[in-house]
Amino acid sequence: MHFKHMSLLCLLSALASCSTIQKNTSSDWLLIDNFENSLSDWQSVDTQNETNPQVKNPQITVIQPEQTNSSINHYLLKKPAAEGIVGNRKALSYTKLPQAVEVGATYTFYMRINVAAFPNNHAFGLSNLSPALINKHAYDAFEPTLRVTDKTESNGFVNDGALMVKTDSGYSNIQNYTTKQSAKPLQTNTWYDVWYVVNNAAASEQGQQYDVYVKGGEFNSQTLVYKNAQFRMKREQPLIYFLANCNTGPIKKPYGNGGLRYDDLYMSEGINLSNPTQ
């Protein structure tokens, strides 16, 4: 009986530990940036500037204000170039995370996004590379990656503007599991809450993958929209930067310069599906 009693206590202790992870609150979030100050902690680099005639530093990465119910909020607007300018292929912006996500760790990331306009081609997520290597590798600097685009792929497939995740075979739209269909395209000028739970364990331990939750648009409440999306490169290194990239497309077949708004970037250890802004 004593053995059974101790076993029960161990089981209850383990369940309590799991419950603690699941019920993290807004006080457990670390702020990456809410854009209420400057962009002094960000680096912006145009690493494949093919504009012709040449436009120096063509990307637009600026803080802008908006009126909310009770105050003025500030957010980041990112565009590959001003309207009418094409050929800026890799407009990178990145900032160091306040806490590295070590190999073996799980962290939840929260952010809000808002599509200023289509057509566009944006990708954002996390990197485990230094700034010099981010500049060198661009898209291949990403690990967990989210994407917003309505561009036509080289194989003729036309993206529809739904939020996308990375898979081993390319990209996939997030899903509405209730309707058993792909999620609808993101609505412009609409804020979406996005949580992505990042498992940075080794691939051999079912890591190097992430789950995504969304609230906004067709999702009236926080909803699981993709499970087990895959890291892009699976380097199995600490994740250390938040990275955003966009491009206008080639001069002959441009994608467009539609902007994407970012706000309220946070991270929290473990699985934390609370809202850090509430």
C-alpha positions as CSV (number, residue, x, y, z in Angstrom):
1,M,0.0,0.0,0.0
2,H,2.8,2.4,0.8
3,F,4.3,1.8,-2.6
4,K,0.9,2.5,-4.3
5,H,0.5,5.6,-2.2
6,M,3.9,7.0,-3.2
7,S,3.2,6.1,-6.9
8,L,-0.1,8.1,-6.7
9,L,1.7,11.1,-5.2
10,C,4.3,11.0,-8.0
11,L,1.6,10.8,-10.6
12,L,-0.3,13.7,-9.1
13,S,2.9,15.7,-8.9
14,A,3.7,15.1,-12.5
15,L,0.1,16.2,-13.5
16,A,0.4,19.3,-11.4
17,S,3.7,20.2,-13.2
18,C,2.0,19.7,-16.6
19,S,-0.9,21.9,-15.5
20,T,1.5,24.6,-14.4
21,I,3.0,24.8,-17.9
22,Q,-0.4,24.9,-19.6
23,K,-1.8,27.6,-17.3
24,N,1.0,30.2,-17.6
25,T,-0.4,33.7,-17.4
26,S,0.3,37.1,-19.0
27,S,2.9,37.8,-16.3
28,D,5.1,35.0,-17.6
29,W,5.6,36.7,-21.0
30,L,8.9,38.4,-22.0
31,L,8.5,41.4,-24.3
32,I,10.4,41.3,-27.6
33,D,9.0,44.6,-28.9
34,N,5.7,46.5,-28.8
35,F,7.0,49.3,-31.0
36,E,6.1,52.0,-28.5
37,N,9.6,53.4,-28.6
38,S,12.3,53.3,-31.3
39,L,13.7,50.6,-33.7
40,S,17.2,51.0,-32.1
41,D,17.3,47.2,-31.3
42,W,16.4,46.2,-34.9
43,Q,18.7,45.8,-37.9
44,S,17.3,46.2,-41.5
45,V,19.3,45.1,-44.5
46,D,18.4,44.8,-48.2
47,T,20.7,41.9,-49.2
48,Q,19.5,41.4,-52.8
49,N,18.7,44.9,-54.0
50,E,18.1,44.5,-57.8
51,T,16.1,47.8,-58.2
52,N,16.9,49.5,-61.5
53,P,17.6,52.3,-61.4
54,Q,19.2,51.6,-58.1
55,V,17.3,52.7,-55.0
56,K,19.5,52.7,-51.9
57,N,17.9,50.9,-48.9
58,P,14.5,50.6,-50.6
59,Q,12.7,48.7,-47.8
60,I,10.2,50.5,-45.6
61,T,10.4,49.4,-42.0
62,V,8.8,52.1,-39.8
63,I,6.8,52.6,-36.6
64,Q,3.3,54.1,-37.2
65,P,0.5,55.2,-34.9
66,E,-3.1,54.2,-34.8
67,Q,-6.0,55.4,-32.7
68,T,-7.5,52.8,-30.4
69,N,-10.5,53.1,-28.1
70,S,-8.6,54.9,-25.3
71,S,-5.2,55.8,-26.6
72,I,-2.6,55.8,-29.4
73,N,-1.0,52.5,-30.3
74,H,2.1,52.1,-32.3
75,Y,3.0,49.2,-34.6
76,L,5.7,48.2,-37.1
77,L,4.9,48.5,-40.8
78,K,7.1,46.5,-43.1
79,K,7.2,46.8,-46.9
80,P,9.9,45.6,-49.4
81,A,9.8,49.0,-51.1
82,A,7.6,52.0,-51.9
83,E,4.9,51.7,-54.4
84,G,6.2,51.6,-58.0
85,I,9.6,50.3,-57.0
86,V,10.4,46.6,-57.8
87,G,13.4,44.4,-57.6
88,N,14.1,44.4,-53.9
89,R,14.3,40.7,-53.3
90,K,15.3,40.3,-49.7
91,A,14.3,43.0,-47.3
92,L,15.4,41.6,-43.9
93,S,14.6,43.0,-40.5
94,Y,15.6,41.3,-37.3
95,T,16.0,41.8,-33.5
96,K,17.6,39.7,-30.8
97,L,15.3,37.7,-28.5
98,P,15.4,38.6,-24.8
99,Q,16.0,34.9,-24.1
100,A,17.5,32.2,-26.2
101,V,15.4,29.1,-26.9
102,E,18.0,26.5,-26.0
103,V,18.0,23.1,-27.7
104,G,15.5,20.9,-25.9
105,A,13.3,23.8,-24.8
106,T,9.7,24.7,-25.7
107,Y,8.6,28.3,-25.9
108,T,5.4,30.0,-27.0
109,F,5.6,33.1,-29.1
110,Y,2.8,35.6,-29.5
111,M,2.3,38.5,-31.9
112,R,-0.4,40.4,-33.7
113,I,-0.3,40.8,-37.5
114,N,-2.4,43.0,-39.9
115,V,-2.2,42.9,-43.7
116,A,-2.0,46.4,-45.0
117,A,-2.5,45.4,-48.6
118,F,-2.2,42.6,-51.1
119,P,-0.4,41.7,-53.4
120,N,2.6,40.9,-51.2
121,N,5.1,38.3,-50.1
122,H,6.1,38.3,-46.4
123,A,7.7,35.7,-44.2
124,F,8.5,36.0,-40.5
125,G,9.6,33.7,-37.6
126,L,12.7,32.7,-35.7
127,S,16.4,32.2,-36.6
128,N,19.3,30.4,-34.9
129,L,21.9,32.3,-36.9
130,S,24.1,35.4,-36.2
131,P,23.3,38.7,-38.1
132,A,26.1,38.0,-40.5
133,L,24.7,34.6,-41.3
134,I,21.2,35.9,-41.5
135,N,22.3,38.4,-44.1
136,K,24.0,35.6,-46.0
137,H,21.3,33.0,-45.9
138,A,18.1,35.1,-45.9
139,Y,15.2,32.7,-46.2
140,D,17.4,29.8,-45.2
141,A,18.1,31.7,-41.9
142,F,14.6,30.8,-40.8
143,E,13.6,27.9,-38.6
144,P,9.9,28.3,-37.5
145,T,8.4,30.3,-40.4
146,L,5.0,31.9,-41.0
147,R,4.1,33.4,-44.3
148,V,1.6,35.8,-45.9
149,T,1.4,36.0,-49.7
150,D,-0.8,35.8,-52.7
151,K,2.1,35.4,-55.1
152,T,2.1,32.8,-57.9
153,E,4.8,30.1,-57.3
154,S,7.2,29.0,-60.1
155,N,5.1,25.8,-60.6
156,G,2.1,27.9,-61.3
157,F,0.3,27.5,-58.0
158,V,-1.4,30.7,-56.9
159,N,-1.4,31.4,-53.2
160,D,-4.6,33.0,-51.8
161,G,-3.4,35.1,-49.0
162,A,-4.1,32.7,-46.1
163,L,-1.6,32.5,-43.3
164,M,0.9,29.8,-44.1
165,V,3.4,27.5,-42.2
166,K,6.5,25.7,-43.3
167,T,6.4,22.0,-44.0
168,D,9.0,19.5,-45.3
169,S,7.4,19.8,-48.8
170,G,7.1,23.6,-48.9
171,Y,4.4,25.7,-47.4
172,S,0.9,24.9,-46.3
173,N,-2.1,27.1,-45.5
174,I,-3.3,27.0,-41.9
175,Q,-6.4,24.9,-41.5
176,N,-9.9,25.3,-40.2
177,Y,-10.2,21.9,-38.6
178,T,-13.9,22.4,-37.9
179,T,-14.8,22.8,-41.5
180,K,-12.0,20.4,-42.7
181,Q,-10.8,23.1,-45.1
182,S,-8.0,25.5,-45.6
183,A,-8.4,28.7,-43.6
184,K,-9.7,31.7,-45.5
185,P,-7.4,34.4,-46.9
186,L,-6.4,37.0,-44.2
187,Q,-8.6,40.1,-44.3
188,T,-6.8,43.3,-44.9
189,N,-6.7,46.0,-42.2
190,T,-7.7,43.4,-39.6
191,W,-5.6,42.5,-36.6
192,Y,-5.0,38.8,-35.9
193,D,-3.6,37.3,-32.7
194,V,-1.1,34.5,-33.5
195,W,0.5,32.1,-31.0
196,Y,3.1,29.6,-32.2
197,V,4.4,27.0,-29.8
198,V,8.0,26.1,-30.7
199,N,9.6,22.8,-29.8
200,N,13.4,23.2,-30.2
201,A,14.2,19.6,-29.2
202,A,16.2,17.5,-31.6
203,A,14.3,16.1,-34.6
204,S,15.0,12.6,-33.3
205,E,13.0,13.5,-30.2
206,Q,10.0,14.8,-32.2
207,G,11.3,18.4,-32.0
208,Q,12.2,21.0,-34.7
209,Q,8.5,21.6,-35.1
210,Y,5.8,24.1,-34.0
211,D,2.0,24.4,-33.5
212,V,0.0,27.5,-34.5
213,Y,-3.1,29.1,-32.9
214,V,-5.0,32.0,-34.3
215,K,-7.7,34.4,-33.2
216,G,-9.3,36.7,-35.7
217,G,-11.2,36.7,-39.0
218,E,-13.1,33.4,-39.2
219,F,-11.7,32.3,-35.9
220,N,-13.8,34.0,-33.2
221,S,-11.8,32.5,-30.4
222,Q,-8.3,31.1,-30.0
223,T,-8.1,28.1,-32.3
224,L,-5.5,25.5,-33.2
225,V,-4.9,26.0,-36.9
226,Y,-1.9,23.8,-37.6
227,K,-0.1,21.1,-35.7
228,N,3.5,19.9,-36.2
229,A,4.6,22.4,-38.8
230,Q,8.3,21.9,-39.5
231,F,11.4,24.0,-38.9
232,R,12.9,25.1,-42.2
233,M,16.5,23.9,-41.8
234,K,16.4,21.9,-38.5
235,R,19.9,23.0,-37.5
236,E,19.2,22.0,-33.8
237,Q,20.8,25.2,-32.4
238,P,19.5,27.8,-29.9
239,L,16.9,30.2,-31.5
240,I,18.2,33.7,-30.9
241,Y,16.6,36.2,-33.3
242,F,13.1,37.2,-34.5
243,L,13.4,37.7,-38.3
244,A,11.1,39.2,-40.9
245,N,11.7,39.1,-44.7
246,C,9.7,40.4,-47.7
247,N,10.4,41.1,-51.4
248,T,8.8,42.8,-54.3
249,G,9.6,39.9,-56.6
250,P,11.7,40.1,-59.8
251,I,11.5,43.2,-61.9
252,K,9.9,41.3,-64.8
253,K,7.2,39.6,-62.7
254,P,6.8,41.6,-59.4
255,Y,4.7,40.2,-56.6
256,G,3.7,43.6,-55.2
257,N,4.6,45.9,-52.4
258,G,1.7,45.3,-50.0
259,G,2.7,45.9,-46.4
260,L,2.4,43.8,-43.2
261,R,1.9,45.3,-39.8
262,Y,3.4,43.7,-36.7
263,D,2.7,44.5,-33.0
264,D,3.1,43.1,-29.5
265,L,5.9,40.5,-30.0
266,Y,6.3,38.3,-26.8
267,M,7.8,35.0,-25.8
268,S,7.1,32.7,-22.8
269,E,8.7,29.5,-21.6
270,G,6.7,26.4,-22.1
271,I,3.2,26.2,-23.5
272,N,1.4,29.5,-22.7
273,L,-1.8,30.3,-24.5
274,S,-2.7,33.3,-22.5
275,N,-2.8,36.8,-24.1
276,P,0.1,39.0,-22.9
277,T,-1.7,42.2,-23.8
278,Q,-4.7,41.5,-21.6
